[in-house]
Amino acid sequence: MATTASKRAWLDGYSWSGSERVDLTPSPSGAPVAAPRIITPADEARDIAKSDVVELIEDLPGVPAGTLGKVMMVTGFTWVRFNVLFTNNVNIGQIDRAKLRLLTKAEAKAARKAARAA
């Protein structure tokens, strides 16, 4: 088991804020420098969450492009995939973010209203 002194030595030079570790090693000017955060494609795909309304951009088996759907599940660490239930009652998993367009709240509300009217 690590001693308190060795734990402290490991933490020296770092400030913990939330879940991010900030490097406080001084720059040549003497000011602290924050470590850059690396953005990955998986981070960019996380703009879609469970229960969001999406539109299919390209044809998939049983679902034509332009069909609306609701995200049922988001999965993956490095490759984020989506399980979507479409309005034609077809449920497809393993859909890549590049094949989906996230609807704005106003577009999703208009789509729900149109579906109720039909």
Biotite code that builds the C-alpha atoms (Angstrom):
import biotite.structure as struc

atoms = struc.array([
    struc.Atom([0.000, 0.000, 0.000], chain_id="A", res_id=1, res_name="MET", atom_name="CA", element="C"),
    struc.Atom([1.279, 3.438, -0.925], chain_id="A", res_id=2, res_name="ALA", atom_name="CA", element="C"),
    struc.Atom([2.239, 5.742, 1.869], chain_id="A", res_id=3, res_name="THR", atom_name="CA", element="C"),
    struc.Atom([0.807, 9.212, 2.267], chain_id="A", res_id=4, res_name="THR", atom_name="CA", element="C"),
    struc.Atom([4.184, 10.735, 1.354], chain_id="A", res_id=5, res_name="ALA", atom_name="CA", element="C"),
    struc.Atom([4.359, 8.838, -1.954], chain_id="A", res_id=6, res_name="SER", atom_name="CA", element="C"),
    struc.Atom([0.754, 9.747, -2.769], chain_id="A", res_id=7, res_name="LYS", atom_name="CA", element="C"),
    struc.Atom([1.522, 13.396, -2.051], chain_id="A", res_id=8, res_name="ARG", atom_name="CA", element="C"),
    struc.Atom([4.632, 13.288, -4.273], chain_id="A", res_id=9, res_name="ALA", atom_name="CA", element="C"),
    struc.Atom([2.510, 11.937, -7.105], chain_id="A", res_id=10, res_name="TRP", atom_name="CA", element="C"),
    struc.Atom([-0.056, 14.746, -6.682], chain_id="A", res_id=11, res_name="LEU", atom_name="CA", element="C"),
    struc.Atom([2.476, 17.579, -6.405], chain_id="A", res_id=12, res_name="ASP", atom_name="CA", element="C"),
    struc.Atom([2.226, 19.925, -9.350], chain_id="A", res_id=13, res_name="GLY", atom_name="CA", element="C"),
    struc.Atom([-1.383, 19.069, -10.159], chain_id="A", res_id=14, res_name="TYR", atom_name="CA", element="C"),
    struc.Atom([-4.674, 20.672, -9.244], chain_id="A", res_id=15, res_name="SER", atom_name="CA", element="C"),
    struc.Atom([-7.796, 18.566, -9.455], chain_id="A", res_id=16, res_name="TRP", atom_name="CA", element="C"),
    struc.Atom([-10.998, 20.327, -10.530], chain_id="A", res_id=17, res_name="SER", atom_name="CA", element="C"),
    struc.Atom([-13.929, 18.024, -11.138], chain_id="A", res_id=18, res_name="GLY", atom_name="CA", element="C"),
    struc.Atom([-12.744, 15.162, -13.332], chain_id="A", res_id=19, res_name="SER", atom_name="CA", element="C"),
    struc.Atom([-9.958, 17.090, -15.076], chain_id="A", res_id=20, res_name="GLU", atom_name="CA", element="C"),
    struc.Atom([-6.361, 17.211, -13.971], chain_id="A", res_id=21, res_name="ARG", atom_name="CA", element="C"),
    struc.Atom([-4.680, 20.554, -14.613], chain_id="A", res_id=22, res_name="VAL", atom_name="CA", element="C"),
    struc.Atom([-0.910, 20.747, -14.881], chain_id="A", res_id=23, res_name="ASP", atom_name="CA", element="C"),
    struc.Atom([0.322, 23.632, -12.754], chain_id="A", res_id=24, res_name="LEU", atom_name="CA", element="C"),
    struc.Atom([3.951, 23.374, -13.880], chain_id="A", res_id=25, res_name="THR", atom_name="CA", element="C"),
    struc.Atom([5.047, 26.961, -14.516], chain_id="A", res_id=26, res_name="PRO", atom_name="CA", element="C"),
    struc.Atom([5.741, 28.099, -18.071], chain_id="A", res_id=27, res_name="SER", atom_name="CA", element="C"),
    struc.Atom([8.949, 30.038, -18.867], chain_id="A", res_id=28, res_name="PRO", atom_name="CA", element="C"),
    struc.Atom([7.053, 33.216, -17.950], chain_id="A", res_id=29, res_name="SER", atom_name="CA", element="C"),
    struc.Atom([6.191, 31.715, -14.565], chain_id="A", res_id=30, res_name="GLY", atom_name="CA", element="C"),
    struc.Atom([2.423, 31.436, -15.169], chain_id="A", res_id=31, res_name="ALA", atom_name="CA", element="C"),
    struc.Atom([0.702, 28.050, -14.705], chain_id="A", res_id=32, res_name="PRO", atom_name="CA", element="C"),
    struc.Atom([-0.130, 26.226, -17.929], chain_id="A", res_id=33, res_name="VAL", atom_name="CA", element="C"),
    struc.Atom([-3.253, 24.084, -18.305], chain_id="A", res_id=34, res_name="ALA", atom_name="CA", element="C"),
    struc.Atom([-2.800, 20.761, -20.071], chain_id="A", res_id=35, res_name="ALA", atom_name="CA", element="C"),
    struc.Atom([-4.687, 20.678, -23.398], chain_id="A", res_id=36, res_name="PRO", atom_name="CA", element="C"),
    struc.Atom([-7.724, 18.412, -23.702], chain_id="A", res_id=37, res_name="ARG", atom_name="CA", element="C"),
    struc.Atom([-7.597, 16.075, -26.672], chain_id="A", res_id=38, res_name="ILE", atom_name="CA", element="C"),
    struc.Atom([-10.861, 15.942, -28.637], chain_id="A", res_id=39, res_name="ILE", atom_name="CA", element="C"),
    struc.Atom([-11.545, 12.583, -30.275], chain_id="A", res_id=40, res_name="THR", atom_name="CA", element="C"),
    struc.Atom([-14.192, 11.628, -32.846], chain_id="A", res_id=41, res_name="PRO", atom_name="CA", element="C"),
    struc.Atom([-15.976, 9.735, -30.070], chain_id="A", res_id=42, res_name="ALA", atom_name="CA", element="C"),
    struc.Atom([-16.324, 12.996, -28.121], chain_id="A", res_id=43, res_name="ASP", atom_name="CA", element="C"),
    struc.Atom([-17.860, 14.691, -31.140], chain_id="A", res_id=44, res_name="GLU", atom_name="CA", element="C"),
    struc.Atom([-20.388, 11.858, -31.531], chain_id="A", res_id=45, res_name="ALA", atom_name="CA", element="C"),
    struc.Atom([-21.649, 12.336, -27.982], chain_id="A", res_id=46, res_name="ARG", atom_name="CA", element="C"),
    struc.Atom([-23.844, 15.282, -28.963], chain_id="A", res_id=47, res_name="ASP", atom_name="CA", element="C"),
    struc.Atom([-26.643, 12.741, -29.516], chain_id="A", res_id=48, res_name="ILE", atom_name="CA", element="C"),
    struc.Atom([-28.100, 11.277, -26.328], chain_id="A", res_id=49, res_name="ALA", atom_name="CA", element="C"),
    struc.Atom([-30.724, 8.692, -25.460], chain_id="A", res_id=50, res_name="LYS", atom_name="CA", element="C"),
    struc.Atom([-34.301, 9.813, -26.337], chain_id="A", res_id=51, res_name="SER", atom_name="CA", element="C"),
    struc.Atom([-33.118, 12.396, -28.911], chain_id="A", res_id=52, res_name="ASP", atom_name="CA", element="C"),
    struc.Atom([-34.991, 12.574, -32.218], chain_id="A", res_id=53, res_name="VAL", atom_name="CA", element="C"),
    struc.Atom([-32.774, 11.987, -35.271], chain_id="A", res_id=54, res_name="VAL", atom_name="CA", element="C"),
    struc.Atom([-33.162, 11.823, -39.041], chain_id="A", res_id=55, res_name="GLU", atom_name="CA", element="C"),
    struc.Atom([-31.486, 9.162, -41.162], chain_id="A", res_id=56, res_name="LEU", atom_name="CA", element="C"),
    struc.Atom([-29.187, 10.705, -43.784], chain_id="A", res_id=57, res_name="ILE", atom_name="CA", element="C"),
    struc.Atom([-28.636, 7.668, -46.017], chain_id="A", res_id=58, res_name="GLU", atom_name="CA", element="C"),
    struc.Atom([-30.651, 4.548, -46.839], chain_id="A", res_id=59, res_name="ASP", atom_name="CA", element="C"),
    struc.Atom([-30.328, 1.519, -44.590], chain_id="A", res_id=60, res_name="LEU", atom_name="CA", element="C"),
    struc.Atom([-31.981, -1.884, -45.111], chain_id="A", res_id=61, res_name="PRO", atom_name="CA", element="C"),
    struc.Atom([-35.698, -1.368, -44.414], chain_id="A", res_id=62, res_name="GLY", atom_name="CA", element="C"),
    struc.Atom([-35.370, 2.355, -43.681], chain_id="A", res_id=63, res_name="VAL", atom_name="CA", element="C"),
    struc.Atom([-35.244, 5.043, -46.400], chain_id="A", res_id=64, res_name="PRO", atom_name="CA", element="C"),
    struc.Atom([-33.210, 8.223, -45.997], chain_id="A", res_id=65, res_name="ALA", atom_name="CA", element="C"),
    struc.Atom([-35.131, 11.035, -44.320], chain_id="A", res_id=66, res_name="GLY", atom_name="CA", element="C"),
    struc.Atom([-36.971, 8.761, -41.880], chain_id="A", res_id=67, res_name="THR", atom_name="CA", element="C"),
    struc.Atom([-37.211, 10.081, -38.338], chain_id="A", res_id=68, res_name="LEU", atom_name="CA", element="C"),
    struc.Atom([-36.372, 7.977, -35.310], chain_id="A", res_id=69, res_name="GLY", atom_name="CA", element="C"),
    struc.Atom([-35.779, 8.038, -31.579], chain_id="A", res_id=70, res_name="LYS", atom_name="CA", element="C"),
    struc.Atom([-32.433, 7.051, -30.074], chain_id="A", res_id=71, res_name="VAL", atom_name="CA", element="C"),
    struc.Atom([-33.007, 4.092, -27.769], chain_id="A", res_id=72, res_name="MET", atom_name="CA", element="C"),
    struc.Atom([-29.400, 3.421, -26.730], chain_id="A", res_id=73, res_name="MET", atom_name="CA", element="C"),
    struc.Atom([-25.930, 4.940, -27.114], chain_id="A", res_id=74, res_name="VAL", atom_name="CA", element="C"),
    struc.Atom([-22.962, 2.607, -26.799], chain_id="A", res_id=75, res_name="THR", atom_name="CA", element="C"),
    struc.Atom([-19.218, 2.522, -27.375], chain_id="A", res_id=76, res_name="GLY", atom_name="CA", element="C"),
    struc.Atom([-16.048, 4.178, -26.133], chain_id="A", res_id=77, res_name="PHE", atom_name="CA", element="C"),
    struc.Atom([-13.917, 4.823, -29.207], chain_id="A", res_id=78, res_name="THR", atom_name="CA", element="C"),
    struc.Atom([-16.617, 4.198, -31.836], chain_id="A", res_id=79, res_name="TRP", atom_name="CA", element="C"),
    struc.Atom([-19.928, 5.556, -30.598], chain_id="A", res_id=80, res_name="VAL", atom_name="CA", element="C"),
    struc.Atom([-22.941, 3.719, -32.064], chain_id="A", res_id=81, res_name="ARG", atom_name="CA", element="C"),
    struc.Atom([-26.640, 4.316, -31.786], chain_id="A", res_id=82, res_name="PHE", atom_name="CA", element="C"),
    struc.Atom([-29.655, 2.022, -31.584], chain_id="A", res_id=83, res_name="ASN", atom_name="CA", element="C"),
    struc.Atom([-32.573, 3.872, -33.199], chain_id="A", res_id=84, res_name="VAL", atom_name="CA", element="C"),
    struc.Atom([-36.283, 3.024, -33.388], chain_id="A", res_id=85, res_name="LEU", atom_name="CA", element="C"),
    struc.Atom([-37.602, 4.605, -36.595], chain_id="A", res_id=86, res_name="PHE", atom_name="CA", element="C"),
    struc.Atom([-41.143, 5.796, -37.280], chain_id="A", res_id=87, res_name="THR", atom_name="CA", element="C"),
    struc.Atom([-41.762, 2.829, -39.593], chain_id="A", res_id=88, res_name="ASN", atom_name="CA", element="C"),
    struc.Atom([-41.274, 0.526, -36.537], chain_id="A", res_id=89, res_name="ASN", atom_name="CA", element="C"),
    struc.Atom([-37.844, -0.721, -37.635], chain_id="A", res_id=90, res_name="VAL", atom_name="CA", element="C"),
    struc.Atom([-35.245, -0.877, -34.876], chain_id="A", res_id=91, res_name="ASN", atom_name="CA", element="C"),
    struc.Atom([-31.639, -0.777, -36.072], chain_id="A", res_id=92, res_name="ILE", atom_name="CA", element="C"),
    struc.Atom([-28.542, -0.880, -33.881], chain_id="A", res_id=93, res_name="GLY", atom_name="CA", element="C"),
    struc.Atom([-24.905, -0.126, -34.652], chain_id="A", res_id=94, res_name="GLN", atom_name="CA", element="C"),
    struc.Atom([-25.655, 3.076, -36.601], chain_id="A", res_id=95, res_name="ILE", atom_name="CA", element="C"),
    struc.Atom([-22.686, 5.409, -36.948], chain_id="A", res_id=96, res_name="ASP", atom_name="CA", element="C"),
    struc.Atom([-23.022, 9.126, -36.130], chain_id="A", res_id=97, res_name="ARG", atom_name="CA", element="C"),
    struc.Atom([-22.242, 10.054, -39.747], chain_id="A", res_id=98, res_name="ALA", atom_name="CA", element="C"),
    struc.Atom([-25.548, 8.489, -40.853], chain_id="A", res_id=99, res_name="LYS", atom_name="CA", element="C"),
    struc.Atom([-27.708, 10.495, -38.438], chain_id="A", res_id=100, res_name="LEU", atom_name="CA", element="C"),
    struc.Atom([-28.747, 14.143, -38.178], chain_id="A", res_id=101, res_name="ARG", atom_name="CA", element="C"),
    struc.Atom([-29.786, 15.459, -34.776], chain_id="A", res_id=102, res_name="LEU", atom_name="CA", element="C"),
    struc.Atom([-33.037, 17.417, -34.972], chain_id="A", res_id=103, res_name="LEU", atom_name="CA", element="C"),
    struc.Atom([-33.320, 20.673, -33.087], chain_id="A", res_id=104, res_name="THR", atom_name="CA", element="C"),
    struc.Atom([-35.922, 20.868, -30.345], chain_id="A", res_id=105, res_name="LYS", atom_name="CA", element="C"),
    struc.Atom([-38.230, 22.872, -32.624], chain_id="A", res_id=106, res_name="ALA", atom_name="CA", element="C"),
    struc.Atom([-37.879, 20.344, -35.467], chain_id="A", res_id=107, res_name="GLU", atom_name="CA", element="C"),
    struc.Atom([-38.522, 17.431, -33.091], chain_id="A", res_id=108, res_name="ALA", atom_name="CA", element="C"),
    struc.Atom([-41.598, 19.161, -31.678], chain_id="A", res_id=109, res_name="LYS", atom_name="CA", element="C"),
    struc.Atom([-42.949, 19.814, -35.204], chain_id="A", res_id=110, res_name="ALA", atom_name="CA", element="C"),
    struc.Atom([-42.299, 16.168, -36.140], chain_id="A", res_id=111, res_name="ALA", atom_name="CA", element="C"),
    struc.Atom([-44.208, 14.916, -33.070], chain_id="A", res_id=112, res_name="ARG", atom_name="CA", element="C"),
    struc.Atom([-47.075, 17.268, -33.847], chain_id="A", res_id=113, res_name="LYS", atom_name="CA", element="C"),
    struc.Atom([-47.233, 16.065, -37.475], chain_id="A", res_id=114, res_name="ALA", atom_name="CA", element="C"),
    struc.Atom([-47.168, 12.429, -36.333], chain_id="A", res_id=115, res_name="ALA", atom_name="CA", element="C"),
    struc.Atom([-50.103, 13.021, -33.961], chain_id="A", res_id=116, res_name="ARG", atom_name="CA", element="C"),
    struc.Atom([-52.074, 14.781, -36.700], chain_id="A", res_id=117, res_name="ALA", atom_name="CA", element="C"),
    struc.Atom([-51.559, 11.911, -39.146], chain_id="A", res_id=118, res_name="ALA", atom_name="CA", element="C"),
])
